Amino acid sequence: MSSLTAEIGQFLANVKYEDLPLEVLPMVRDAFTDTVAVVMVGMDQPVAEIVQTTLVEPSGVAEARACLSDLRVAAPSAALLAGAIAHSLDYDDQSMSGHPSTVLVPAILAEAEVLGSTGQEMMTAYVAGYEVWCELWRRDRGYHAKGWHPTSVFGVMAVAAAGAVLHRLQAERAAAAVAIAGSHAGGIFSNFGSMMKGYHAGMAARFGLEAARLAAAGMTAGPDAIENKQGFLMAFSTERTPDLTSDSRLGKEWYLPKHKIQFKLHPTCYFLHRSFNATVKMLEGRKIDPEDVESVEVRMGRGQVTVLVYDRPQTRYEAEFSGQFGIAAAVILGKMGVPELADEVVQQADLQAFYPKVKLIPIDEVDERDPVFSTYESVKMTLRSGEVIESGPILTVPGQAGEPLTREQMWGKFRECTAETHSDDEARELFDALQRIDSLPSAASIPTAAGLFESRLATNVQ
C-alpha cells in the first residue's frame, strides 16, 4: 500500500474537470463569485493599505544585501534566503531544541540595513529574540514528538521580537508583532531529511520580520494570542498541558547564561556529535576493520533518538539525522565534515553495510539545560572476536556549553566555510568585523562579498 502522501499527490496529478460531480459546480461558482466580491468591498479597509505598503510594494525594492553580497533585495527576502542557506547543511548553532542564530542573524542583518541600526542595536535585538524564544520554550517541551520543528515554531516568534526591538516599537505594538508571528509559526518534523528543513529557518526569518513590520504599520492581533487556551502555546503543545499561567521571567532573569549557544564542528544534527566524537577518540591508536565489528550500541536521550530517524540513510540530508551514519563515519572515515556528507559517500558500500550494526538505545535521563538531550551518552562496540570496547559516559563535545570553541577553532571553521567565496584576506576581514560587531556603526560596515551570486543563483530571488 502506498503512503497517504503519495496517494494525495497522485490524485492531484490526475484530477480533471470532467471528473467533478455535476451537483457541486454551482456551489464552486458561487464560491469564486463571493470571494471576489468580498475582496472588492474590503479594498478600503486598513488591512489592505497595511499589507500593500508593508509587504507588497517593498518586494521589488533593493533594501538589503542578500547574504552580505552585492545583490540587493527586499529585507524579508534577504532574511528568507540567508536563513534557508544557513540551515541547509545543519552546520549552524543549536540551543533550546532548535537553531536560534540561523533565524535571528539573517533577519537582524537584513533589517538593520534598512533601519540603519548600529552594532549594539543588532546585538540587543539578538539577545531579546533569544530570550523570548526561551520564555516560550520553557513552558512546554517535546515539540519534535508532536511533529513540529522548534526552529520554525519558536524562530518566527524570536525574529518578530528582534524586529520589534530594531523598529523600537512601543509595548502594544511589540506585543502585536509577536502575536502576528504566532499565526506564521509552523514547520513539520516529517520534512527533516530534505531541503525543507533549511527552508523552515528562512521561512521563520522572513515571516518574523514581516510580523514586526506589520505591527509597526498598525496591524492588530489577539491580545492574548500566546497564552489563550486556543492560542500559540496550546496549539503547539504535545500533551496540551503548556504552562499558560506563570509570570514571565523576561526582564527579571536572563536565560542566555543558562541556555548557552552551542556551536558545531560537524555539519549534521547536533544530536549525533557526542557519540561520533567519542567513537573517534575510543578508537585512537588502533585500526578497526569494519567487517570485524559485530554490533554498536549507542545510548542517548529519548528526544535525540526521536529526531535521528534515518537508520539507513541514502542522501546527505538523511545522513544529517542518522546516528548510524555518525558511528559509521567515525569507524570508517574518521571524520565528518562537508565532503563526508556527500550523497556518494553516504551511499558507499562499506558505510551501507555498517549501518545495520548500529543500534540507538533511548534513555530517559535529561539535561535540564536542554531536555531534548540526555545528561550523558555512551558507545559500546562489540567485535566478532568477543572483545568489547566502551567509551564510558560522554558528557560533552567541543562547542557544547561546557566545552566552548576557542577563537582559533572558530576561525578554522569560518575559513573552511568561506574557502569558496572569499580569499584569505577577505575572510579574515569579515571574521574580524563580525567578532567586533557591537562596535560597528552600522550593518553596512560589514564587508560585502562582490559577485557572490553571479554563478550561483538567478538575480531575481524575491
C-alpha positions as CSV (number, residue, x, y, z in Angstrom):
1,M,0.0,0.0,0.0
2,S,1.4,3.4,-1.0
3,S,1.6,6.2,1.5
4,L,-1.1,8.7,2.0
5,T,1.1,11.5,0.8
6,A,1.8,9.6,-2.4
7,E,-1.9,8.9,-2.9
8,I,-2.7,12.6,-2.5
9,G,0.0,13.6,-4.9
10,Q,-1.3,11.1,-7.4
11,F,-4.9,12.4,-7.1
12,L,-3.7,16.0,-7.7
13,A,-1.7,15.0,-10.7
14,N,-4.7,13.2,-12.3
15,V,-7.8,15.1,-11.4
16,K,-9.8,16.6,-14.3
17,Y,-12.8,18.9,-14.5
18,E,-14.7,16.2,-16.2
19,D,-14.4,14.0,-13.1
20,L,-16.1,16.5,-10.8
21,P,-19.7,15.7,-9.7
22,L,-22.1,17.9,-11.6
23,E,-24.0,18.9,-8.4
24,V,-21.0,20.7,-6.9
25,L,-20.4,23.0,-9.8
26,P,-23.0,25.7,-8.9
27,M,-21.5,25.9,-5.4
28,V,-18.0,26.3,-6.7
29,R,-19.1,29.1,-9.0
30,D,-20.7,30.8,-6.1
31,A,-17.6,30.5,-4.0
32,F,-15.4,32.2,-6.6
33,T,-18.1,34.9,-7.1
34,D,-18.5,35.6,-3.4
35,T,-14.8,35.7,-2.7
36,V,-14.1,38.3,-5.4
37,A,-17.0,40.3,-4.1
38,V,-15.7,40.5,-0.5
39,V,-12.2,41.4,-1.8
40,M,-13.7,44.3,-3.6
41,V,-15.7,45.6,-0.7
42,G,-12.8,45.4,1.6
43,M,-10.4,47.4,-0.5
44,D,-10.8,50.5,1.7
45,Q,-10.2,48.6,5.0
46,P,-6.9,49.4,6.9
47,V,-5.5,45.9,6.4
48,A,-5.5,46.5,2.7
49,E,-3.2,49.5,2.9
50,I,-1.0,47.9,5.6
51,V,-0.3,44.8,3.6
52,Q,0.1,46.7,0.3
53,T,2.6,49.3,1.7
54,T,4.4,47.0,4.1
55,L,4.9,43.8,2.1
56,V,3.7,44.1,-1.5
57,E,5.4,47.3,-2.7
58,P,8.7,46.7,-0.9
59,S,9.0,43.3,-2.6
60,G,10.7,44.9,-5.5
61,V,12.9,47.3,-3.5
62,A,16.6,46.8,-3.2
63,E,16.7,47.3,0.6
64,A,19.4,44.9,1.9
65,R,22.3,42.8,0.8
66,A,21.4,39.2,0.2
67,C,23.8,37.1,2.2
68,L,26.2,40.1,2.5
69,S,26.7,40.1,-1.3
70,D,26.3,42.9,-3.8
71,L,22.9,41.6,-4.7
72,R,20.3,43.8,-3.1
73,V,16.7,42.6,-2.4
74,A,13.9,43.3,0.0
75,A,14.9,42.7,3.6
76,P,12.4,39.9,4.2
77,S,13.6,38.2,1.0
78,A,17.2,38.6,2.2
79,A,16.3,37.0,5.5
80,L,14.5,34.2,3.8
81,L,17.4,33.4,1.5
82,A,20.1,33.7,4.1
83,G,18.2,31.7,6.7
84,A,17.4,28.9,4.4
85,I,21.0,28.7,3.3
86,A,22.4,28.9,6.8
87,H,20.4,25.9,7.9
88,S,20.8,23.9,4.7
89,L,23.7,21.9,5.9
90,D,22.7,21.7,9.6
91,Y,26.0,23.3,10.4
92,D,24.6,26.2,12.3
93,D,24.5,26.5,16.1
94,Q,22.0,24.9,18.4
95,S,20.1,25.6,21.6
96,M,16.6,25.3,23.1
97,S,15.7,22.3,21.0
98,G,16.4,24.3,17.8
99,H,18.7,26.7,15.9
100,P,18.2,30.3,17.1
101,S,21.0,32.1,15.2
102,T,20.0,30.7,11.8
103,V,16.8,32.7,12.0
104,L,17.9,35.7,14.1
105,V,21.1,36.7,12.4
106,P,19.9,36.8,8.8
107,A,16.8,38.7,9.9
108,I,18.6,41.2,12.0
109,L,21.4,41.9,9.5
110,A,18.8,42.5,6.8
111,E,16.5,44.8,8.7
112,A,19.4,46.6,10.3
113,E,20.5,47.7,6.9
114,V,17.1,49.2,6.2
115,L,16.8,50.9,9.6
116,G,20.5,52.0,9.9
117,S,20.8,50.1,13.2
118,T,24.1,50.1,15.0
119,G,26.1,47.0,16.0
120,Q,24.9,47.4,19.6
121,E,21.3,47.6,18.5
122,M,21.8,44.4,16.5
123,M,23.3,42.7,19.5
124,T,20.4,43.8,21.7
125,A,17.9,42.6,19.2
126,Y,19.5,39.2,19.1
127,V,19.5,38.8,22.8
128,A,15.9,40.0,23.0
129,G,14.8,37.5,20.4
130,Y,16.7,34.7,22.1
131,E,15.2,35.5,25.5
132,V,11.7,35.4,24.0
133,W,12.4,32.1,22.5
134,C,13.4,30.8,25.9
135,E,10.4,32.2,27.6
136,L,8.1,30.4,25.3
137,W,10.1,27.2,25.0
138,R,10.3,26.7,28.8
139,R,6.5,26.4,29.0
140,D,6.3,23.1,27.2
141,R,8.7,20.5,25.8
142,G,8.7,17.7,23.3
143,Y,7.8,19.6,20.2
144,H,9.6,17.1,17.9
145,A,7.5,14.3,19.3
146,K,4.3,16.0,18.1
147,G,5.7,16.6,14.7
148,W,6.9,20.2,14.9
149,H,10.2,21.8,14.1
150,P,11.0,24.0,17.0
151,T,13.3,26.2,14.9
152,S,10.4,27.5,12.8
153,V,7.8,27.3,15.7
154,F,9.9,29.5,18.0
155,G,12.2,31.1,15.5
156,V,9.5,33.2,13.9
157,M,8.5,34.5,17.4
158,A,12.1,35.3,18.2
159,V,12.6,37.2,15.0
160,A,9.4,39.2,15.5
161,A,10.7,40.1,18.9
162,A,14.1,41.1,17.5
163,G,12.4,43.1,14.8
164,A,10.3,44.9,17.3
165,V,13.5,45.9,19.1
166,L,15.1,47.2,15.9
167,H,12.0,49.1,15.0
168,R,11.8,50.4,18.5
169,L,8.2,49.6,18.8
170,Q,6.2,50.5,21.9
171,A,4.9,47.8,24.2
172,E,1.5,47.3,22.5
173,R,3.0,47.2,19.0
174,A,5.8,44.9,20.1
175,A,3.2,42.5,21.7
176,A,1.3,42.7,18.4
177,A,4.4,41.7,16.4
178,V,4.8,38.5,18.4
179,A,1.1,37.8,18.3
180,I,1.1,38.2,14.5
181,A,4.1,35.9,14.3
182,G,2.2,33.2,16.1
183,S,0.0,32.8,13.1
184,H,3.1,32.2,10.9
185,A,4.6,29.6,13.2
186,G,5.0,26.1,11.8
187,G,7.3,23.6,10.1
188,I,6.7,19.9,10.3
189,F,9.2,17.3,11.5
190,S,8.4,14.9,8.6
191,N,10.3,17.3,6.3
192,F,13.5,16.6,8.2
193,G,16.0,14.9,5.9
194,S,15.1,17.2,3.0
195,M,15.7,20.7,1.7
196,M,12.6,21.8,3.5
197,K,14.3,21.7,6.9
198,G,16.6,24.6,5.9
199,Y,13.7,26.4,4.3
200,H,11.9,26.3,7.7
201,A,14.6,28.6,9.1
202,G,14.4,31.0,6.2
203,M,10.6,30.9,6.5
204,A,10.8,31.9,10.1
205,A,13.3,34.7,9.5
206,R,11.1,36.2,6.7
207,F,7.8,35.9,8.5
208,G,9.2,37.2,11.7
209,L,10.4,40.3,10.0
210,E,7.1,40.7,8.2
211,A,5.3,40.4,11.5
212,A,7.3,43.2,13.0
213,R,6.8,45.4,10.0
214,L,3.0,44.7,10.1
215,A,2.9,45.6,13.7
216,A,4.8,48.8,13.1
217,A,2.3,49.7,10.4
218,G,-0.6,49.2,12.7
219,M,-1.8,45.7,12.2
220,T,-3.8,44.4,15.1
221,A,-3.6,40.9,16.6
222,G,-5.1,38.9,19.5
223,P,-4.0,40.5,22.8
224,D,-3.7,37.0,24.4
225,A,-2.6,35.2,21.3
226,I,0.2,33.3,23.1
227,E,-1.5,32.2,26.4
228,N,-5.1,31.9,25.2
229,K,-6.4,28.4,25.6
230,Q,-6.8,28.4,21.8
231,G,-3.5,30.3,21.3
232,F,0.1,29.7,20.3
233,L,1.2,27.6,23.3
234,M,-1.8,25.3,23.4
235,A,-1.8,24.9,19.6
236,F,1.7,23.5,19.5
237,S,1.7,21.6,22.8
238,T,2.5,17.9,22.7
239,E,0.4,16.9,25.7
240,R,-1.9,20.0,25.6
241,T,-0.5,20.9,29.1
242,P,1.6,24.0,28.5
243,D,2.3,26.5,31.2
244,L,-0.2,29.2,30.5
245,T,-0.3,30.9,33.8
246,S,3.2,31.5,35.3
247,D,4.6,35.0,35.2
248,S,7.0,36.0,32.5
249,R,10.7,35.8,33.5
250,L,11.7,38.3,30.9
251,G,13.4,41.3,32.4
252,K,13.7,39.5,35.7
253,E,16.3,36.9,34.9
254,W,18.3,36.1,31.8
255,Y,18.0,32.8,30.0
256,L,21.1,33.0,27.8
257,P,23.6,32.4,30.5
258,K,21.9,29.1,31.4
259,H,20.8,28.0,27.9
260,K,24.0,28.8,26.1
261,I,24.5,28.8,22.3
262,Q,26.2,25.6,21.2
263,F,28.4,25.6,18.1
264,K,29.2,22.8,15.7
265,L,32.3,21.3,14.3
266,H,30.4,18.9,12.1
267,P,27.6,19.6,9.5
268,T,25.0,17.3,11.0
269,C,22.3,17.3,13.6
270,Y,24.0,18.1,16.9
271,F,22.3,15.0,18.5
272,L,24.9,12.7,17.0
273,H,28.0,14.7,17.7
274,R,28.9,13.4,21.1
275,S,28.7,9.7,20.1
276,F,30.7,10.4,16.9
277,N,33.4,12.3,18.7
278,A,33.6,9.7,21.4
279,T,33.9,6.8,18.9
280,V,36.8,8.6,17.2
281,K,38.6,9.0,20.5
282,M,37.7,5.5,21.6
283,L,39.5,4.1,18.5
284,E,42.5,6.3,18.5
285,G,45.7,4.4,18.0
286,R,44.1,1.3,16.6
287,K,42.7,0.4,13.2
288,I,39.4,-1.4,13.3
289,D,38.3,-3.4,10.2
290,P,34.6,-2.5,9.9
291,E,33.9,-6.2,9.0
292,D,35.3,-7.2,12.4
293,V,32.6,-5.2,14.2
294,E,29.7,-7.3,15.4
295,S,27.5,-4.5,16.8
296,V,27.5,-1.0,18.3
297,E,25.1,0.2,20.9
298,V,24.7,3.9,21.4
299,R,22.8,5.1,24.5
300,M,21.4,8.7,24.2
301,G,18.4,10.7,25.1
302,R,15.0,9.6,24.0
303,G,14.4,13.0,22.4
304,Q,17.6,12.6,20.4
305,V,16.6,9.2,19.2
306,T,13.2,10.6,18.2
307,V,15.0,13.0,15.8
308,L,17.6,10.7,14.4
309,V,15.1,8.8,12.3
310,Y,17.2,7.6,9.4
311,D,18.8,4.3,10.2
312,R,19.7,3.5,6.5
313,P,20.5,7.0,5.1
314,Q,20.8,7.4,1.3
315,T,21.4,11.1,1.0
316,R,23.3,13.8,2.8
317,Y,20.0,15.2,4.2
318,E,19.1,11.9,5.6
319,A,22.7,11.3,7.0
320,E,22.4,14.6,8.9
321,F,19.7,12.8,11.0
322,S,21.3,9.4,11.3
323,G,23.1,8.1,14.4
324,Q,24.1,5.1,12.3
325,F,25.9,7.4,9.9
326,G,27.7,9.2,12.7
327,I,29.1,5.9,14.1
328,A,29.9,4.5,10.6
329,A,31.7,7.8,9.7
330,A,33.7,7.6,12.9
331,V,34.8,4.0,12.3
332,I,35.3,4.0,8.5
333,L,36.1,7.7,7.6
334,G,37.5,9.0,10.8
335,K,35.9,12.4,10.2
336,M,32.6,14.0,9.4
337,G,32.9,17.3,7.5
338,V,31.1,18.7,4.5
339,P,32.9,16.3,2.0
340,E,31.9,13.3,4.0
341,L,28.2,14.2,3.8
342,A,28.1,14.0,0.0
343,D,25.5,11.6,-1.3
344,E,28.1,9.4,-2.9
345,V,29.9,9.0,0.4
346,V,26.8,8.2,2.3
347,Q,26.0,5.6,-0.3
348,Q,29.4,3.9,-0.1
349,A,29.0,0.1,0.1
350,D,31.1,-0.1,3.3
351,L,29.1,2.5,5.1
352,Q,25.8,1.0,3.9
353,A,27.0,-2.4,5.2
354,F,27.9,-0.9,8.6
355,Y,24.6,1.0,9.3
356,P,22.6,-2.1,10.4
357,K,25.2,-2.9,13.0
358,V,24.4,0.3,15.0
359,K,21.5,0.4,17.4
360,L,20.4,3.6,19.2
361,I,19.1,2.9,22.7
362,P,17.0,5.7,24.3
363,I,17.5,6.7,27.9
364,D,15.1,8.9,29.8
365,E,17.6,10.9,31.9
366,V,17.5,14.5,30.6
367,D,19.8,17.5,30.7
368,E,18.0,20.4,32.2
369,R,19.9,22.9,30.0
370,D,18.1,21.3,27.1
371,P,15.9,18.4,27.9
372,V,16.0,17.0,24.3
373,F,19.5,15.9,25.3
374,S,20.4,13.3,27.9
375,T,22.9,14.2,30.5
376,Y,25.4,11.7,29.0
377,E,25.8,9.3,26.2
378,S,27.8,6.1,25.8
379,V,29.1,3.9,23.0
380,K,29.6,0.1,23.3
381,M,31.3,-1.7,20.4
382,T,31.4,-5.5,20.3
383,L,33.8,-7.1,17.9
384,R,33.4,-10.6,16.3
385,S,36.2,-11.8,18.4
386,G,34.2,-11.1,21.5
387,E,36.2,-8.1,22.6
388,V,34.1,-5.1,23.9
389,I,35.3,-1.5,23.5
390,E,33.4,1.1,25.5
391,S,33.6,4.9,25.6
392,G,32.3,5.3,29.1
393,P,30.0,8.3,29.9
394,I,30.2,11.0,27.3
395,L,29.3,14.3,28.9
396,T,30.3,16.9,26.3
397,V,31.8,17.7,22.9
398,P,33.8,20.6,21.6
399,G,31.3,23.5,21.1
400,Q,28.9,22.4,23.7
401,A,28.1,24.7,26.6
402,G,30.7,23.0,28.9
403,E,33.4,23.0,26.2
404,P,33.2,26.2,24.1
405,L,35.1,26.6,20.9
406,T,38.3,28.6,21.1
407,R,38.8,31.6,18.9
408,E,41.2,29.6,16.8
409,Q,38.6,26.8,16.4
410,M,36.0,29.3,15.4
411,W,38.3,30.9,12.8
412,G,39.3,27.5,11.5
413,K,35.6,26.6,10.8
414,F,35.0,30.1,9.4
415,R,37.9,29.9,7.0
416,E,36.8,26.4,5.9
417,C,33.3,27.6,5.3
418,T,34.4,30.7,3.3
419,A,37.0,28.8,1.2
420,E,35.0,29.1,-2.0
421,T,33.7,32.6,-1.5
422,H,36.5,34.6,0.0
423,S,40.2,35.0,-0.3
424,D,42.3,34.6,2.9
425,D,42.4,38.3,3.4
426,E,38.7,38.8,2.7
427,A,37.8,36.0,5.1
428,R,39.9,37.5,7.9
429,E,38.5,40.9,7.3
430,L,34.9,39.6,7.5
431,F,35.7,37.4,10.5
432,D,37.3,40.3,12.4
433,A,34.3,42.6,11.7
434,L,31.8,40.1,12.9
435,Q,33.9,39.4,16.0
436,R,33.5,43.1,17.0
437,I,30.0,43.6,15.6
438,D,28.8,45.6,18.6
439,S,31.5,48.2,17.9
440,L,30.3,48.7,14.3
441,P,28.4,51.9,13.4
442,S,26.0,50.0,11.2
443,A,25.4,46.8,9.3
444,A,26.8,48.4,6.2
445,S,30.2,48.3,7.9
446,I,30.3,44.5,7.5
447,P,32.3,43.8,4.3
448,T,30.5,42.9,1.1
449,A,31.3,39.8,-1.0
450,A,31.1,41.1,-4.6
451,G,29.8,38.7,-7.3
452,L,28.7,36.0,-4.8
453,F,25.5,35.2,-6.7
454,E,26.7,35.7,-10.3
455,S,27.3,32.0,-10.8
456,R,25.1,30.6,-8.1
457,L,21.6,31.9,-8.2
458,A,19.4,33.9,-10.6
459,T,19.5,37.6,-9.8
460,N,15.7,37.7,-9.1
461,V,15.4,35.9,-5.8
462,Q,12.5,37.9,-4.5
